[in-house]
């Protein structure tokens, strides 16, 4: 069974930085696109950043220039470096990945990690 486990969330002051990590485990043949999404109460889950298996990246306009997504394919891990954090970045951040395993290619989500930015 495939699992995505996030870490690195927490409380930080505006202007500060946090680094999120998400490690995939289980019987995995290949990991394609990986990404980070975020959600606040009562709102839909929005894309923050995605990265392909070859390193191509895509960012939401609201985080361009402040956040950087990267991945370590050997460790099956995706990272999100968040700098110059703003109170509006406060949300639950979810890791997402398209993973090929014995049951085919499926979309997986982590359990989420809370990021709170105080003003």
N, C-alpha and C positions, 0 to 999 in steps of 0.2 A: 504494500500500500504506500502511495506517495504522500508525503507531508511537506508542507512549507512552514518553516518556523522563523518568525521575525524576532528581532531584538534591537535595542538601541533607542527606543522611544523614551520620553521623559518630559520634565519641565525645564524650560530655558527662558531667559530674558530676551526681549526683542533685540535683534542685532547679533544674537549668539548663533552657535552652530550645533548640529547634531548629525550623527551618522547612523543610518539604519542599515541593518543586515538582514538577509533572508536566505536561509539554507534549505535546499531541497534534499530529501532523503527517501530511501525506499528503492524499489527495483526500477531503475531509470535507464532507458536506452539512449535517449537524447533529450535535450532541453532546447526548445526553439526560442520564441520571444519571451522575455521576462519584463516585468514592469511593476510600478508602484501606483497605487490609486489611493484616494483619500475621501473620507465621508464625514460630514457633520450631521448632527441630529436633524431629522426632517428633510434632509436633502439627498439627492442622488449621489452615487459614488462616481467620482470624476477621475480621469486619468491625470497623473502627475508627470510620469516619465516612463518610457519604454526603451528596451534595447534588444536588438536582434542577436542571434547567435554569432554573427560576424562583427558585431559591435556598432551597428547603426543605431542612432538614438533619435528620440522624438520627445519634446517637452511641451507641457502646457505653457501658454504665453505668460501666465502669472508667475512662473518659477524660472523662466529662462534667465540665464546669467547668475542665478543664485544657487540652484540645485544642479548636481551632477550625478548621473546614473552610470554605474560600471558593473562589470561582472567578472567572476573568476570561474571559468568553465570547469577547471580541474576540481575546484571545491564545490561546484554546483551552487554557487552563491551569487546573489545580486546585492548591490549596495546603493544607497542613496545618501550622498553627502549634501547636507542642507546648510547653507550659509546665509547670513544676513536675514535671519528668520524674522517674520512679522506676526503679530497677533492673528491675522487672518489665515495663517498657515496652521492654526490649531485645528486638529482633526484626528480621527483614527486613520492610520495609514495601513493599507493592505498590500501585501505582496501577491503577485499573480504570475503564473507561468503556463506556457503551453508545453506539455511534457508527453513524450512518446514512451509508453511502457508496454507491458505485455498485453494490455487491453486496448491498445491503440493510442491515438493522440487525444489527450483530454486537457481541459482547462482547469487549473487548480488555484485555490486561494489560501492564503495564510489566515491566521486567527485575528490578525490586526494588532497594532501597537499604538498606544496613545501618544500623541505629540501635543504639548501645551506650551504656547508662547505667551508669556506675560508682558504687559506693556509697562 
